[in-house]
Amino acid sequence: MTDPWLSVIGLNEDGLPGLSPAARQALDSAELVFGGPRHLALAEVGERGQPWPQPFDLAPVLAQRGKRVAVLASGDPFWFGAGGSLAAKLPPQEWRCFAQTSTFSLLAARLGWRLEATDCLGLHASPLEQLLPRLAPGRQLITLLRDGAAVEQLAQWLTREGWGASQLWVMESVGGPRERCRMLRADTAAEALAADPAQAPVTVGLLAQGGSALPQVPGRPDAWYAHDGQITKAPVRALTLSALAPRRGERLWDLGSGSGSVAVEWCLAGGTAVSVEQHAQRVANIHTNAARFGLQKSLQVVHGSSADALPQLQLPTPQAVFVGGGFDAALFAALRQHMPAGCRLVVNAVTLETQALLVQLQGELGGKLLKLELSSAVPLGRMRSWQAARPLLQWSWQA
């Protein structure tokens, strides 16, 4: 199609005057215009305007194929906008995009921040906890928020997490005639926002100060996790993640997940995971740990035994499997039916029976065996001595 039926138009707070001639022509020629109420008002489209359904759904747009349709989004529609969702549903010849300067670029220009040195997040429909792995003293972040109330929620969350000294630049209607910016400290922002609430659309620039940053490498301290003692301890977790070798976009099956700490750190490395655990309280802990780091969309939790869960875990197939508990010959036989070629398997074992099985499998199939014997210094009367953990055997193998 040389004349696509769908136009995706970036619209900032300056409204129609900010559109390019080509974008304005596409908007004027559209029979229907989809967007949020604010965008429809800025575009002055009158009866042609079609507000997005709640909850958000692209179906009404896709149902209009053959008509001239425009979709309005903020700034750059492909940066936390509707553009990516639409492009995933349509061939490229059916749509065209008229992008404007993104909200992130506008705010960075106001603050004098290098955009390449700033983390940019869209948290208007995502948990604030996604900020946690990115916070470090002196780190700059820009985040889109749902509404004015979310600014106060952000300030309160930062304060609870120990980042109350952080500076917030609360920017309302950036790029338009109603633009306003206020600089607030997170732990004192509540009073100012209660007296003068922020108005949507709102974006916040954040300079992180005062807190303790989450380590960026595997083997994060056990204290970050909810657990009942059934957790892959930090040193072993670091070695386990090293053996699993996570890569961005890959999928992990974490069987006998315990606290889910291995799956959490896999997801923090940029992957997705499924945690399978048969004990109800541990399942609750995994959910808690996923929420702690804002990983609810990345980490799926299945309550049940590993053997029973395998049939429902087939799609999408994993690039790696970790078995932290409950490994036996029957589970391995089942895994071999479900693991695709090239899939990496890592098994940790502390019981003699399971360790003997791993020695046997390594002898038959190859792979790598690693014995871990760790000791920690603990008080002994007025002095100190070594306290040994149970020896652990780790088998790494590729299907």
PAMIKE-236802 format. One line per field, with one value per residue (C-alpha): residue number from 1; x, y, z. Coordinates in steps of 0.2 Angstrom, whole numbers, plus 2048, in hexadecimal, padded with zeros to 3 digits. Layout:
# residues N
seq <- [NUM,...]
c1 <- [X,...]
c2 <- [Y,...]
c3 <- [Z,...]
***
This chain:
# residues 399
seq <- [1,2,3,4,5,6,7,8,9,10,11,12,13,14,15,16,17,18,19,20,21,22,23,24,25,26,27,28,29,30,31,32,33,34,35,36,37,38,39,40,41,42,43,44,45,46,47,48,49,50,51,52,53,54,55,56,57,58,59,60,61,62,63,64,65,66,67,68,69,70,71,72,73,74,75,76,77,78,79,80,81,82,83,84,85,86,87,88,89,90,91,92,93,94,95,96,97,98,99,100,101,102,103,104,105,106,107,108,109,110,111,112,113,114,115,116,117,118,119,120,121,122,123,124,125,126,127,128,129,130,131,132,133,134,135,136,137,138,139,140,141,142,143,144,145,146,147,148,149,150,151,152,153,154,155,156,157,158,159,160,161,162,163,164,165,166,167,168,169,170,171,172,173,174,175,176,177,178,179,180,181,182,183,184,185,186,187,188,189,190,191,192,193,194,195,196,197,198,199,200,201,202,203,204,205,206,207,208,209,210,211,212,213,214,215,216,217,218,219,220,221,222,223,224,225,226,227,228,229,230,231,232,233,234,235,236,237,238,239,240,241,242,243,244,245,246,247,248,249,250,251,252,253,254,255,256,257,258,259,260,261,262,263,264,265,266,267,268,269,270,271,272,273,274,275,276,277,278,279,280,281,282,283,284,285,286,287,288,289,290,291,292,293,294,295,296,297,298,299,300,301,302,303,304,305,306,307,308,309,310,311,312,313,314,315,316,317,318,319,320,321,322,323,324,325,326,327,328,329,330,331,332,333,334,335,336,337,338,339,340,341,342,343,344,345,346,347,348,349,350,351,352,353,354,355,356,357,358,359,360,361,362,363,364,365,366,367,368,369,370,371,372,373,374,375,376,377,378,379,380,381,382,383,384,385,386,387,388,389,390,391,392,393,394,395,396,397,398,399]
c1 <- [800,808,7FA,7F9,7E8,7EF,7F9,801,804,80E,806,80E,806,808,7FA,7F7,804,811,80D,816,80D,80D,806,7F9,7F3,7F2,7E8,7DC,7D9,7D5,7C3,7C5,7D2,7D6,7DF,7DD,7D1,7DF,7E6,7D6,7D2,7E4,7E1,7D0,7C8,7B7,7AB,7B8,7C1,7C0,7C6,7D0,7C5,7C9,7D2,7DD,7DA,7E0,7D1,7C7,7D5,7D8,7C6,7C7,7D3,7CE,7CA,7D5,7DA,7E5,7EC,7F2,800,80C,81C,825,817,825,82C,81F,811,804,810,818,808,800,810,810,7FE,800,80C,817,80F,7FE,804,80F,815,817,822,826,833,830,82B,83C,845,83B,83E,851,852,84A,856,866,868,871,863,86F,875,863,857,846,837,825,81C,80B,805,814,819,824,830,837,841,84A,858,85C,85E,870,876,878,86E,862,851,842,831,820,812,800,7F9,7FD,7F9,807,814,810,810,821,828,821,828,839,839,834,843,84F,850,847,855,852,84E,83E,83A,828,823,811,80C,81E,81F,80E,808,803,815,81A,829,82C,83B,837,840,838,836,82E,824,814,810,813,809,7FB,7F9,7FC,7F9,802,7F7,7F8,801,810,822,82F,841,84A,85C,85E,866,869,865,86E,86E,86A,879,879,881,87A,87B,872,870,864,85C,854,849,83A,83E,83B,84D,84A,855,864,870,879,88A,882,876,884,88C,87B,877,889,885,874,87C,86C,86B,85E,84E,851,844,848,83E,842,83C,83B,83D,83D,83D,83F,850,858,849,849,85B,859,84B,856,862,855,84C,83C,839,82C,82E,826,824,819,818,80B,814,824,818,813,825,829,81A,821,833,82C,822,831,83B,82C,82E,81B,81B,82B,82A,81B,818,811,80B,80D,81A,827,822,810,814,81F,811,80A,81B,81F,81C,826,834,843,855,85A,853,858,853,856,84D,843,84F,84E,84F,83D,83D,84D,845,836,841,84A,839,836,847,84B,85C,869,85F,86B,867,86E,86A,86F,86F,873,86D,878,86B,869,87C,87E,872,87B,88B,883,87B,88C,895,888,884,892,890,899,899,89D,89F,89C,8A1,89F,8A3,89F,8A8,89C,89F,8A6,8A7,8B3,8BA,8B4,8B4,8AE,89C,89A,88B,885,890,886,889,884,882,882,87C,876,869]
c2 <- [800,811,81A,812,812,816,825,825,837,83D,84C,856,863,871,869,86C,87A,86D,861,860,864,851,84C,85A,854,842,848,853,845,837,832,82B,831,826,82C,831,83F,84B,848,849,85A,860,85A,862,854,855,847,83E,83A,829,827,817,80A,806,7FA,7FF,7F5,7F7,7ED,7FC,803,7F3,7F1,801,7FA,802,813,821,820,82A,825,833,830,83A,840,831,823,816,81B,814,818,80F,80E,7FE,7F5,7FA,7F6,7E4,7E1,7E9,7E7,7F6,7FB,7FE,80C,81B,825,838,839,848,84C,840,845,83E,849,859,856,852,862,86C,864,865,852,847,83B,82D,82E,82E,81F,821,817,817,813,81A,807,7FE,7FC,809,7FB,7FA,809,7FF,7F7,807,812,817,827,835,82B,835,82D,834,82B,82D,82C,828,838,845,838,82D,83A,83A,827,827,833,828,818,820,826,814,80D,819,825,833,840,83E,84D,84D,859,858,85E,860,862,863,86C,875,886,87E,878,878,871,86F,868,85E,853,842,841,852,852,84C,85C,867,85B,85A,86D,86E,85D,85A,85A,84D,84B,84A,844,843,846,83C,83F,830,835,82D,81B,80A,804,7F2,7E9,7E6,7D5,7C4,7BE,7CD,7CC,7C0,7CE,7D5,7C6,7BF,7AD,79F,79A,790,79C,79A,7A3,7B2,7AA,79B,7A5,7AF,79F,798,7A7,7A6,794,799,7A7,7B2,7BC,7CA,7C4,7B2,7A7,79D,78F,78F,77F,77C,78F,792,7A5,7A8,7B1,7A9,7AD,7BF,7C2,7BA,7C6,7D5,7CF,7D3,7C2,7BA,7AC,79F,79A,789,786,779,782,78F,79A,79A,79E,7AD,7B2,7B1,7BD,7C9,7C8,7CB,7DA,7E0,7E3,7E8,7D7,7D2,7D2,7C9,7BB,7AF,7A4,792,78A,777,769,76B,75B,75F,771,76D,769,77B,783,77E,78E,799,78C,791,794,78F,784,785,777,77D,76F,75F,758,746,73A,73B,74E,74E,742,74D,75D,754,753,766,76E,774,771,77C,77F,781,777,77B,770,773,765,763,751,743,73A,748,74B,739,73B,74B,741,733,73F,749,738,733,744,74F,761,769,764,771,76E,77D,77C,78D,792,7A2,7AA,7AA,7AE,7A0,7A6,7B5,7B0,7AB,79A,794,78D,782,782,772,76D,770,767,771,768,773,76B,770,766]
c3 <- [800,7FB,805,816,81E,830,836,847,84C,85B,863,871,87C,870,866,853,851,855,847,837,827,823,834,833,822,828,837,82C,820,82D,82E,840,84D,85C,86C,87E,882,885,874,86B,873,86E,85C,85B,851,857,853,84A,85B,862,874,878,880,893,895,886,877,865,85D,859,84F,846,842,837,82A,819,820,823,836,841,852,85E,86A,875,86C,865,863,863,875,881,875,86A,85B,860,864,854,84A,851,84A,839,82A,828,817,821,82C,82D,83C,83F,84E,858,866,874,886,88C,880,885,897,895,88B,899,8A6,89C,89E,891,88B,888,89A,8A0,8A4,89C,8A2,89E,8AF,8AB,8AA,8B3,8C5,8CD,8D3,8C1,8C7,8D5,8CA,8C2,8D1,8D6,8DE,8D1,8C4,8B9,8B4,8AB,8AD,8A6,8B3,8B2,8BA,8C8,8D6,8D0,8D3,8E6,8E5,8DD,8EB,8F8,8F0,8EF,901,907,8FD,904,8F6,8FF,8FB,8E8,8DE,8D4,8C5,8C3,8B2,8AC,89A,894,883,884,88A,89B,89E,8B1,8BA,8CC,8D5,8E5,8F1,8F1,904,906,8F6,8FD,906,8F6,8EB,8F7,8F7,8E4,8DB,8CB,8BB,8AD,8A2,8AE,8AC,8BA,8B8,8C7,8CE,8D9,8EA,8FB,8F8,8F7,8E5,8E0,8DB,8C8,8C8,8CC,8DE,8E6,8F9,900,90A,8FA,8F9,903,907,914,913,903,8F8,8ED,8F8,8F0,8EC,8E5,8DB,8D3,8CD,8C8,8BD,8B6,8B1,8AA,8A0,89E,88E,88B,884,889,893,8A3,8AB,8BE,8C5,8D8,8D9,8EC,8EE,8DB,8DD,8CE,8C3,8CA,8C6,8B5,8B1,8B7,8AA,89D,89B,89F,8AB,8B1,8C4,8C9,8DB,8E4,8F6,8F7,903,8F8,8E9,8F3,8F6,8E3,8DF,8ED,8E6,8D4,8DA,8E4,8D4,8C8,8BF,8BF,8AB,8AA,8B7,8B6,8C6,8C5,8D4,8D3,8D1,8C3,8BB,8BA,8B4,8A6,899,89B,89A,888,87F,87E,880,88C,888,899,8A7,8BA,8C6,8D8,8E0,8DD,8CF,8CB,8BC,8B8,8B8,8AD,8A1,89F,89D,88E,885,888,887,875,86D,875,885,894,8A4,8B5,8C4,8D6,8E2,8F5,8F9,8F6,8EB,8DF,8DE,8DA,8CC,8C5,8C5,8BB,8AF,8AC,8A9,89C,894,897,89D,8AC,8BE,8CC,8DE,8EA,8FC,904,916,91F,92E,93E,950,95B,96D,96D,95C,94B,941,931,92F,91F,914,90D,8FE,8EE,8DD,8CD,8BC,8AD,89C,88B,882]
***
